[in-house]
Amino acid sequence: MLQGGDFTNFDGTGGKSIYGNKFEDENFKIKHFTGALSMANAGPNTNGSQFFITVAETSWLDDRHVVFGKVLDGMDLVKRIEVLKTVRDKPKDEVKIVACGKL
């Protein structure tokens, strides 16, 4: 799994959204799959700006994290990031997405 979006503390403990620091879960209609884009949270109704991309089967996340998108193109890049060396669950070298496009 790749996680990002903490642009306030840069350590996985922060983040905020256009709705404030936290906002409610929207729904759990879409189940997790490889390449899902999902909200990271600290429990029910604690969404902020953090998100993750799944790189394998993650059914235990269903009904706990809101899936709101999917990787449309570039899953090969996601897989390359996944295997980078890490130190305490963070990539040893900086990984920065600078031109991801938008829908």
C-alpha positions, 0 to 999 in steps of 0.5 A: 500500500502507498499512503500520502496526503499528510501535508501538515505534519508530513508524518502520517498524523496530520492533514486536513480537507476543504471540509475542515480537519475531519469529515464523515464517511461518505459510503462504503458501496465500493469494495477495495481492489488492487489499484483502489484509491481510498481515504485513510482514517483513524476510525469512523468519520475521521477522514482528512486529506490522507489517502492510500493506493492498494497494491494487493487484495485488502478486503479487511479494509472494506466497510472501514475506509471509503474507496473513491477512485482507482488508478487509471493509468500507471499501475506499473509506476505504483508497483515500482514505488511499492518495492523501494527501500524503506526506513520505518515504513517510509521510502528511503528516498523522496517520492513525489508525484508532480504531474498526476493529471485530473479528471 
